[in-house]
Amino acid sequence: MNTISFQPFIIGVAGGSGSGKSTVSQQVLASFGAEMVSVVMQDDYYCDQTHLTPEVRRQQNYDHPQAFDWPLLVQHVQSLRNGEAIEMPEYDFTLDNRSNRTIPVKPAPVIVIEGLFALYDEALRDMMSLKIFVDTASDIRFIRRMQRDITERGRSVESVVGQYLDTVRPMHKQFIEPTKRHADLIIPHGANGPAVDMITTKVASVIGRIK
């Protein structure tokens, strides 16, 4: 049964790894609070890999569209759009697999879908009211990715560099960069202040109409 009587304002936030997508999403969330904004993280929708050994999991291409569970992601966004709460999977990057836990996400006036391929799937794009691509220089993205993977995911410098050259860089050029053509708004130089201010102003006007 629907728990909301309005159509949520759905925002897609895409961009390369380390581009600043999370900063945009978190600033929208911080500006309006969890009662008004729910965030769906595409990173948590990597395919379940329980059937694979840890060694094989580490060799997978996590920067290819096929690495994601698209049917579940689309289904969950549709549920939120219909006013139904979801149990978002939780992905454990230290295990290269989903954890046993889920993350409850409730419907809200504003739903942010954040991820490398947030603008890749047509079914997802069709549900979005605003499509954003965060465009950041490749050297900045690489540095941010290395810092994150080493400090948060227990990776070595060698493994981060190897993955970047083998899959991250070529997949960005082949699959992620082209989704920029679907964007309503391209944010240059990462999550810069004026662009984020423009986004939050738009969200404020939407929330104001709902209230």
KEVEXMI-367162 format. One line per 4 residues: number of its first residue (from 1); their letters; for each residue z, y, x of N, C-alpha, C. Coordinates in Angstrom, 2 decimals. Layout:
BEGIN
NUM) A) Z/Y/X/Z/Y/X/Z/Y/X ~ ...
***
This chain:
BEGIN
1) MNTI) 0.00/-1.20/0.84/0.00/0.00/0.00/0.00/1.25/0.88 ~ -0.79/2.23/0.53/-0.85/3.46/1.30/0.46/4.21/1.23 ~ 0.86/4.73/2.39/2.09/5.51/2.44/1.82/6.98/2.64 ~ 0.54/7.36/2.74/0.18/8.76/2.86/-0.91/9.06/1.85
5) SFQP) -0.98/10.30/1.40/-1.93/10.68/0.35/-3.01/11.60/0.88 ~ -3.23/11.57/2.21/-4.24/12.44/2.80/-5.02/11.64/3.85 ~ -6.16/12.15/4.22/-6.96/11.51/5.26/-6.49/12.03/6.61 ~ -6.01/11.17/7.49/-5.53/11.64/8.80/-6.64/12.31/9.60
9) FIIG) -6.24/13.24/10.43/-7.16/13.90/11.37/-7.12/13.05/12.64 ~ -8.21/12.35/12.91/-8.24/11.41/14.04/-8.98/12.04/15.22 ~ -8.31/12.04/16.36/-8.86/12.64/17.58/-9.10/11.53/18.61 ~ -10.30/11.47/19.15/-10.59/10.56/20.25/-10.56/11.32/21.57
13) VAGG) -9.82/10.79/22.54/-9.72/11.44/23.85/-10.20/10.44/24.91 ~ -11.40/10.68/25.44/-11.99/9.79/26.43/-12.12/10.49/27.77 ~ -12.51/9.72/28.78/-12.68/10.26/30.12/-12.40/9.19/31.14 ~ -12.78/9.44/32.38/-12.57/8.46/33.44/-11.12/8.25/33.77
17) SGSG) -10.86/7.20/34.52/-9.50/6.89/34.96/-8.96/8.03/35.82 ~ -7.79/8.57/35.44/-7.20/9.68/36.18/-7.75/11.04/35.82 ~ -8.48/11.13/34.71/-9.11/12.40/34.35/-8.13/13.40/33.72 ~ -7.06/12.89/33.12/-6.12/13.77/32.44/-6.05/13.53/30.94
21) KSTV) -6.57/12.38/30.51/-6.55/12.04/29.07/-5.12/12.02/28.54 ~ -4.23/11.38/29.29/-2.84/11.24/28.83/-2.17/12.60/28.71 ~ -2.52/13.51/29.61/-1.92/14.85/29.56/-2.32/15.55/28.26 ~ -3.59/15.44/27.88/-4.05/16.04/26.63/-3.30/15.42/25.45
25) SQQV) -3.25/14.10/25.40/-2.60/13.40/24.29/-1.12/13.76/24.20 ~ -0.45/13.76/25.35/0.99/14.02/25.35/1.30/15.48/24.99 ~ 0.41/16.39/25.33/0.66/17.79/24.97/0.48/18.01/23.48 ~ -0.47/17.29/22.88/-0.62/17.36/21.42/0.62/16.77/20.75
29) LASF) 1.08/15.63/21.26/2.29/15.00/20.71/3.51/15.90/20.88 ~ 3.65/16.49/22.06/4.81/17.34/22.32/4.79/18.61/21.46 ~ 3.60/19.09/21.14/3.49/20.33/20.37/3.89/20.14/18.91 ~ 3.68/18.94/18.37/3.90/18.75/16.93/4.91/17.65/16.60
33) GAEM) 5.25/16.81/17.55/6.29/15.81/17.33/5.77/14.50/16.75 ~ 6.59/13.47/16.88/6.20/12.12/16.48/6.04/11.97/14.97 ~ 6.63/12.88/14.18/6.45/12.79/12.73/5.04/13.21/12.31 ~ 4.43/14.05/13.12/3.10/14.58/12.80/1.98/13.89/13.55
37) VSVV) 2.29/13.32/14.72/1.25/12.76/15.59/1.61/11.34/16.02 ~ 0.67/10.42/15.85/0.80/9.07/16.38/-0.31/8.84/17.40 ~ 0.02/8.15/18.50/-0.94/7.93/19.58/-1.23/6.44/19.72 ~ -2.52/6.11/19.73/-2.97/4.74/19.96/-3.58/4.69/21.36
41) MQDD) -2.99/3.85/22.22/-3.44/3.76/23.60/-4.41/2.60/23.76 ~ -5.65/2.91/24.11/-6.63/1.83/24.27/-6.24/0.88/25.41 ~ -5.52/1.36/26.40/-5.07/0.51/27.50/-4.27/-0.69/27.01 ~ -3.61/-0.55/25.87/-2.81/-1.65/25.34/-3.66/-2.67/24.60
45) YYCD) -4.95/-2.41/24.47/-5.85/-3.32/23.75/-6.76/-4.10/24.69 ~ -6.34/-4.24/25.95/-7.04/-5.19/26.80/-6.90/-6.57/26.19 ~ -7.90/-7.40/26.36/-7.87/-8.74/25.76/-6.69/-9.56/26.28 ~ -6.16/-10.39/25.42/-5.10/-11.31/25.83/-5.68/-12.31/26.84
49) QTHL) -4.95/-12.53/27.93/-5.45/-13.40/29.00/-4.48/-14.52/29.34 ~ -3.70/-14.91/28.35/-2.72/-15.95/28.57/-3.35/-17.24/29.07 ~ -4.59/-17.49/28.66/-5.27/-18.74/29.03/-5.77/-18.73/30.47 ~ -5.67/-17.59/31.16/-6.15/-17.49/32.54/-4.99/-17.50/33.53
53) TPEV) -5.23/-17.99/34.72/-4.21/-17.98/35.77/-4.06/-16.55/36.30 ~ -2.91/-16.23/36.90/-2.73/-14.88/37.47/-3.82/-14.51/38.47 ~ -4.28/-15.48/39.24/-5.32/-15.21/40.25/-6.63/-14.80/39.57 ~ -6.99/-15.52/38.51/-8.23/-15.21/37.80/-8.11/-13.88/37.07
57) RRQQ) -6.94/-13.60/36.51/-6.74/-12.32/35.82/-7.00/-11.15/36.75 ~ -6.52/-11.26/37.99/-6.66/-10.16/38.94/-8.12/-9.89/39.29 ~ -8.97/-10.88/39.07/-10.37/-10.73/39.44/-11.24/-10.19/38.30 ~ -10.64/-9.96/37.15/-11.41/-9.49/36.00/-11.84/-8.03/36.18
61) NYDH) -12.93/-7.67/35.50/-13.43/-6.30/35.53/-12.80/-5.53/34.36 ~ -11.75/-4.77/34.66/-11.01/-4.06/33.61/-11.64/-2.71/33.25 ~ -12.77/-2.41/33.88/-13.44/-1.14/33.60/-14.75/-1.35/32.86 ~ -14.90/-2.54/32.28/-16.07/-2.88/31.48/-15.66/-2.89/30.00
65) PQAF) -16.54/-2.46/29.10/-16.18/-2.45/27.67/-15.73/-3.81/27.14 ~ -16.27/-4.89/27.71/-15.93/-6.22/27.22/-14.49/-6.64/27.56 ~ -13.80/-5.84/28.35/-12.42/-6.16/28.70/-11.46/-5.88/27.54 ~ -11.97/-5.21/26.49/-11.10/-4.77/25.40/-11.28/-5.58/24.13
69) DWPL) -10.21/-5.67/23.36/-10.21/-6.36/22.08/-10.64/-5.36/21.00 ~ -11.93/-5.16/20.87/-12.45/-4.15/19.95/-12.14/-4.44/18.49 ~ -12.29/-5.68/18.03/-11.97/-5.94/16.61/-10.55/-5.55/16.24 ~ -9.59/-5.86/17.11/-8.19/-5.52/16.80/-7.98/-4.02/16.83
73) LVQH) -8.58/-3.34/17.80/-8.42/-1.89/17.89/-8.99/-1.19/16.66 ~ -10.20/-1.57/16.28/-10.82/-0.96/15.10/-10.00/-1.26/13.85 ~ -9.55/-2.51/13.72/-8.74/-2.88/12.57/-7.46/-2.05/12.49 ~ -6.81/-1.85/13.62/-5.56/-1.09/13.64/-5.79/0.38/13.29
77) VQSL) -6.86/0.97/13.80/-7.14/2.37/13.46/-7.47/2.50/11.98 ~ -8.21/1.54/11.45/-8.50/1.55/10.02/-7.22/1.45/9.20 ~ -6.29/0.63/9.65/-5.01/0.48/8.94/-4.24/1.80/8.95 ~ -4.16/2.46/10.09/-3.47/3.75/10.18/-4.16/4.77/9.28
81) RNGE) -5.46/4.71/9.27/-6.25/5.64/8.44/-5.96/5.41/6.96 ~ -5.64/4.17/6.61/-5.33/3.83/5.22/-3.84/3.98/4.89 ~ -3.08/4.51/5.85/-1.67/4.74/5.59/-0.77/3.56/5.86 ~ -1.25/2.60/6.65/-0.48/1.39/6.94/-0.01/1.40/8.39
85) AIEM) 1.25/1.06/8.61/1.79/0.97/9.96/1.21/-0.24/10.69 ~ 1.18/-0.18/12.01/0.65/-1.29/12.81/1.67/-1.68/13.88 ~ 1.46/-2.86/14.45/2.19/-3.30/15.63/1.19/-3.35/16.78 ~ 1.16/-2.28/17.56/0.23/-2.18/18.67/0.65/-3.12/19.79
89) PEYD) -0.28/-3.89/20.35/0.11/-4.75/21.47/0.58/-3.92/22.66 ~ 1.38/-4.52/23.51/1.83/-3.84/24.73/1.27/-4.59/25.92 ~ 0.53/-3.88/26.76/-0.08/-4.52/27.92/0.77/-4.30/29.15 ~ 0.99/-5.36/29.92/1.79/-5.31/31.14/0.84/-5.38/32.33
93) FTLD) 0.65/-4.24/33.00/-0.32/-4.19/34.10/0.16/-4.91/35.34 ~ 1.46/-5.18/35.43/1.95/-5.95/36.58/1.61/-7.43/36.42 ~ 1.36/-7.86/35.17/1.01/-9.26/34.89/-0.46/-9.43/34.57 ~ -1.18/-8.32/34.41/-2.58/-8.36/33.95/-2.70/-9.14/32.66
97) NRSN) -1.78/-8.87/31.74/-1.79/-9.58/30.47/-0.91/-8.84/29.47 ~ -1.07/-9.16/28.20/-0.19/-8.60/27.18/1.22/-9.14/27.35 ~ 2.18/-8.30/27.07/3.57/-8.75/27.06/3.86/-9.42/25.73 ~ 5.07/-9.90/25.59/5.48/-10.53/24.33/5.93/-9.51/23.29
101) RTIP) 5.96/-8.24/23.69/6.44/-7.20/22.79/5.26/-6.46/22.14 ~ 5.54/-5.81/21.04/4.57/-4.92/20.41/5.21/-3.55/20.22 ~ 4.38/-2.56/19.97/4.85/-1.18/19.80/4.55/-0.74/18.38 ~ 5.58/-0.45/17.58/5.31/0.00/16.20/4.68/1.39/16.20
105) VKPA) 3.61/1.54/15.45/2.94/2.84/15.30/2.79/3.10/13.81 ~ 3.31/4.22/13.36/3.25/4.52/11.94/2.13/5.52/11.64 ~ 1.63/5.52/10.42/0.60/6.50/10.05/1.15/7.91/10.14 ~ 0.31/8.86/10.45/0.73/10.26/10.61/-0.45/11.16/10.26
109) PVIV) -0.17/12.44/10.03/-1.26/13.38/9.73/-2.32/13.46/10.82 ~ -1.87/13.26/12.08/-2.80/13.31/13.22/-2.66/12.02/14.01 ~ -3.77/11.38/14.29/-3.79/10.16/15.08/-4.67/10.39/16.30 ~ -4.12/10.16/17.48/-4.87/10.33/18.72/-5.20/8.95/19.28
113) IEGL) -6.47/8.72/19.55/-6.91/7.48/20.20/-7.31/7.84/21.62 ~ -6.56/7.34/22.57/-6.78/7.71/23.98/-7.23/6.51/24.79 ~ -8.29/6.69/25.58/-8.72/5.59/26.44/-10.03/5.86/27.14 ~ -10.31/5.05/28.15/-11.56/5.17/28.89/-12.76/5.16/27.95
117) FALY) -12.72/4.25/26.97/-13.85/4.04/26.08/-13.56/4.50/24.66 ~ -12.75/5.52/24.52/-12.40/6.00/23.18/-13.63/6.43/22.38 ~ -14.68/6.87/23.08/-15.89/7.32/22.40/-17.03/6.32/22.51 ~ -16.74/5.11/22.93/-17.79/4.12/23.18/-18.25/3.42/21.92
121) DEAL) -17.31/3.03/21.07/-17.61/2.21/19.90/-17.98/3.07/18.70 ~ -19.11/2.75/18.07/-19.59/3.57/16.95/-18.63/3.53/15.77 ~ -18.05/2.36/15.49/-17.12/2.24/14.36/-15.90/3.14/14.55 ~ -15.43/3.23/15.79/-14.30/4.12/16.08/-14.73/5.58/15.94
125) RDMM) -15.87/5.91/16.52/-16.34/7.30/16.47/-16.51/7.77/15.03 ~ -16.97/6.89/14.18/-17.20/7.28/12.78/-15.91/7.66/12.06 ~ -14.77/7.20/12.57/-13.49/7.53/11.95/-12.86/8.80/12.53 ~ -13.47/9.35/13.56/-12.88/10.49/14.27/-13.30/11.83/13.67
129) SLKI) -12.35/12.73/13.61/-12.62/14.10/13.18/-12.95/15.01/14.36 ~ -12.45/14.64/15.54/-12.68/15.43/16.74/-12.80/14.48/17.93 ~ -13.90/14.60/18.66/-14.15/13.72/19.80/-14.12/14.55/21.08 ~ -13.24/14.17/22.00/-13.01/14.94/23.22/-13.31/14.08/24.45
133) FVDT) -13.97/14.67/25.43/-14.18/14.01/26.72/-13.56/14.88/27.80 ~ -12.62/14.31/28.55/-11.96/15.04/29.64/-12.74/14.78/30.92 ~ -13.35/15.81/31.45/-14.27/15.70/32.58/-13.59/16.22/33.84 ~ -13.36/15.34/34.80/-12.64/15.71/36.02/-13.39/15.17/37.24
137) ASDI) -13.36/15.92/38.33/-14.07/15.52/39.55/-13.62/14.14/40.02 ~ -14.56/13.36/40.55/-14.27/11.97/40.92/-13.21/11.85/42.00 ~ -13.17/12.79/42.96/-12.16/12.67/44.02/-10.76/12.89/43.47 ~ -10.61/13.81/42.52/-9.31/14.04/41.89/-8.89/12.81/41.09
141) RFIR) -9.83/12.23/40.36/-9.52/11.05/39.56/-9.10/9.88/40.45 ~ -9.78/9.71/41.57/-9.44/8.62/42.48/-8.03/8.77/43.05 ~ -7.70/9.99/43.47/-6.37/10.25/44.03/-5.28/9.96/42.99 ~ -5.49/10.44/41.78/-4.51/10.21/40.71/-4.36/8.72/40.41
145) RMQR) -5.49/8.02/40.38/-5.45/6.58/40.10/-4.69/5.84/41.19 ~ -4.94/6.19/42.43/-4.25/5.53/43.53/-2.74/5.76/43.45 ~ -2.35/7.01/43.22/-0.92/7.31/43.12/-0.27/6.53/41.98 ~ -0.94/6.46/40.84/-0.40/5.74/39.69/-0.30/4.25/39.95
149) DITE) -1.38/3.66/40.46/-1.40/2.21/40.64/-0.40/1.74/41.69 ~ -0.17/2.54/42.69/0.79/2.16/43.73/2.22/2.30/43.23 ~ 2.52/3.43/42.57/3.90/3.69/42.16/4.29/2.98/40.87 ~ 3.36/2.84/39.92/3.70/2.28/38.62/3.29/0.82/38.44
153) RGRS) 2.31/0.38/39.19/1.78/-0.96/38.95/1.89/-1.89/40.15 ~ 2.57/-1.43/41.20/2.84/-2.28/42.35/1.63/-2.72/43.14 ~ 0.59/-1.90/43.13/-0.65/-2.25/43.83/-0.62/-1.77/45.27 ~ -1.43/-2.40/46.13/-1.58/-1.95/47.50/-2.74/-0.97/47.60
157) VESV) -2.75/-0.18/48.68/-3.85/0.77/48.89/-5.18/0.03/48.96 ~ -5.18/-1.10/49.68/-6.42/-1.87/49.84/-6.97/-2.36/48.51 ~ -6.09/-2.84/47.64/-6.56/-3.37/46.35/-7.09/-2.25/45.46 ~ -6.44/-1.08/45.51/-6.89/0.05/44.70/-8.27/0.53/45.16
161) VGQY) -8.43/0.65/46.47/-9.72/1.09/47.01/-10.80/0.07/46.70 ~ -10.49/-1.21/46.88/-11.47/-2.26/46.61/-11.91/-2.26/45.16 ~ -10.95/-2.13/44.24/-11.29/-2.12/42.82/-12.11/-0.89/42.46 ~ -11.76/0.24/43.06/-12.50/1.48/42.77/-13.96/1.33/43.17
165) LDTV) -14.22/0.78/44.35/-15.59/0.65/44.83/-16.36/-0.43/44.08 ~ -15.67/-1.52/43.74/-16.34/-2.67/43.11/-16.63/-2.45/41.63 ~ -15.67/-1.87/40.90/-15.84/-1.78/39.44/-15.61/-0.39/38.86 ~ -14.56/0.31/39.29/-14.21/1.57/38.64/-15.35/2.59/38.74
169) RPMH) -15.83/2.81/39.95/-16.89/3.81/40.15/-18.19/3.42/39.45 ~ -18.72/2.20/39.67/-19.99/1.86/38.99/-19.87/1.79/37.48 ~ -18.73/1.29/36.96/-18.56/1.20/35.51/-18.44/2.59/34.88 ~ -17.82/3.52/35.61/-17.73/4.89/35.11/-19.13/5.46/34.92
173) KQFI) -19.97/5.28/35.92/-21.33/5.83/35.84/-22.15/5.14/34.76 ~ -21.96/3.83/34.61/-22.79/3.07/33.68/-22.34/3.20/32.23 ~ -21.02/3.21/32.00/-20.51/3.12/30.63/-19.71/4.32/30.14 ~ -18.87/4.89/31.01/-17.96/5.93/30.55/-18.62/7.30/30.53
177) EPTK) -19.24/7.68/31.62/-19.90/8.99/31.71/-20.90/9.22/30.56 ~ -21.70/8.21/30.19/-22.66/8.42/29.09/-22.03/8.72/27.74 ~ -20.75/8.33/27.54/-20.13/8.61/26.24/-19.86/10.09/26.05 ~ -20.03/10.86/27.11/-19.82/12.31/27.02/-20.77/12.94/26.00
181) RHAD) -21.91/12.30/25.79/-22.87/12.87/24.83/-22.38/12.80/23.40 ~ -21.38/11.96/23.14/-20.83/11.85/21.79/-19.71/12.88/21.53 ~ -19.29/13.58/22.56/-18.12/14.47/22.44/-18.46/15.75/21.68 ~ -17.51/16.18/20.87/-17.59/17.50/20.25/-17.11/18.57/21.22
185) LIIP) -16.21/18.16/22.11/-15.60/19.08/23.07/-15.48/18.40/24.42 ~ -16.04/19.02/25.45/-15.89/18.52/26.82/-14.95/19.45/27.57 ~ -13.85/18.88/28.07/-12.85/19.68/28.79/-13.12/19.55/30.28 ~ -13.56/20.62/30.94/-13.82/20.55/32.38/-12.53/20.72/33.18
189) HGAN) -12.54/20.19/34.39/-11.42/20.36/35.31/-10.12/19.77/34.75 ~ -10.23/18.67/34.02/-9.03/18.02/33.51/-8.42/18.77/32.35 ~ -7.13/18.51/32.12/-6.44/19.08/30.95/-6.04/20.52/31.23 ~ -7.01/21.43/31.26/-6.70/22.83/31.56/-6.07/23.51/30.34
193) GPAV) -5.24/24.49/30.61/-4.45/25.15/29.58/-5.22/25.71/28.41 ~ -6.25/26.54/28.65/-6.99/27.12/27.53/-7.60/26.08/26.60 ~ -8.13/24.99/27.17/-8.73/23.95/26.34/-7.69/23.26/25.48 ~ -6.55/22.94/26.09/-5.47/22.29/25.33/-4.95/23.23/24.24
197) DMIT) -4.86/24.51/24.54/-4.43/25.49/23.53/-5.39/25.50/22.35 ~ -6.69/25.39/22.63/-7.69/25.38/21.57/-7.52/24.14/20.69 ~ -7.24/23.00/21.33/-7.05/21.75/20.58/-5.81/21.84/19.71 ~ -4.70/22.32/20.26/-3.46/22.40/19.48/-3.59/23.42/18.34
201) TKVA) -4.38/24.47/18.54/-4.61/25.44/17.46/-5.35/24.77/16.31 ~ -6.35/23.96/16.65/-7.10/23.22/15.63/-6.19/22.25/14.89 ~ -5.37/21.52/15.65/-4.44/20.57/15.02/-3.45/21.29/14.12 ~ -2.96/22.44/14.56/-2.01/23.21/13.76/-2.62/23.62/12.43
205) SVIG) -3.90/23.98/12.44/-4.56/24.38/11.20/-4.71/23.20/10.26 ~ -4.96/22.01/10.82/-5.08/20.80/10.00/-3.73/20.46/9.38 ~ -2.69/20.46/10.18/-1.35/20.15/9.68/-0.93/21.17/8.63 ~ -1.31/22.41/8.85/-0.97/23.45/7.88/-1.59/23.20/6.53
209) RIK) -2.82/22.69/6.51/-3.49/22.38/5.25/-2.84/21.20/4.54 ~ -2.38/20.22/5.35/-1.74/19.04/4.77/-0.41/19.41/4.14 ~ 0.36/20.24/4.85/1.66/20.67/4.35/1.49/21.50/3.07
***
